[in-house]
Amino acid sequence: MENKAVVGSNPIYRKRLLKHRIGITLSSIAMAFGIFVLLWILGTLLYKGFGALSVGMFTLSTPAPGSEGGGLLNAIVGSFFMVAIATLVSTPIGILAGIYLAEYGDRSWFGFVTRFVTDIMLSAPSIVIGLFVYAIYVFYVKHFSGWAGSIAISLIAVPVIVRTTDNMLGLVPTSLREAAFALGAPRWKVALLIRLRAVKAGVITGVLLAVARISGETAPLLFTALNNQFLSTDMNAPMANLPVVIYQFALSPYDNWRELAWGGALLITFSVLALNIISRVLSTQKVQS
């Protein structure tokens, strides 16, 4: 008790305690405000989005201006095709680049440049990437296409997967690598069959986070895939996608278009939320194992 009384009477201790309490209070207020805004957004989305959910939204294409009914089938299919192709392209590239950085990134100038460029791409605005793909691809082929949209969003996904893979591989104990080398395993086998296998849950988490990131991108697709009112699986032609349809329908003067925009926003939100939950579950399993 005497020690507590002495410490409590110390002016330096009281000053630090006051700063600590002020910091905790401000942090709690900021957290509560952020949660309130998030719940407000989700509540509004649920209230207006559930009213737009119907069988027709998943079976009909987007309606013509001034017409009633319609759905988002063409946009859902287009988004699925582009995100799937972008994932297939970016996943092996990102994982292999992450393995290279983990193995050689600290010993070569090329690894240093790769890590630097990856960090820049992580923070680059997505609209810049869309303009870049427009300049190097769309401008020369003279038309928008699903391929251009897939290229644009794959460029957004690659750095996410690269950094996640690099960070996960850095968590593998050095003793595990040394044991594999002591048994005569070549370096490529140690990287692929030992290190990568040990952190596969974390790498899969990075892939899912990248998919969640590109699923809601709008700006790159405005300059690459554009849109299509009809259902199309031709990747070499303009293709509908949920983000662009939501953007266009939300600003339209037609009530049914705005209602479909709310339904599409709800669909994307829950899809991204599901991917984030799955990635969190996988990362939790990794930590427990």
Salt bridges, closest charged atoms under 4 A:
GLU103 OE1 - ARG177 NH2 3.55
GLU103 OE1 - ARG187 NE 3.19
GLU103 OE2 - ARG195 NH1 2.79
ASP106 OD1 - ARG115 NH1 3.67
ASP119 OD1 - ARG163 NE 3.29
ASP166 OD2 - ARG115 NH2 2.98
ASP166 OD2 - ARG163 NH1 3.34
GLU217 OE2 - ARG213 NE 3.28
ASP255 OD1 - ARG258 NH2 2.29
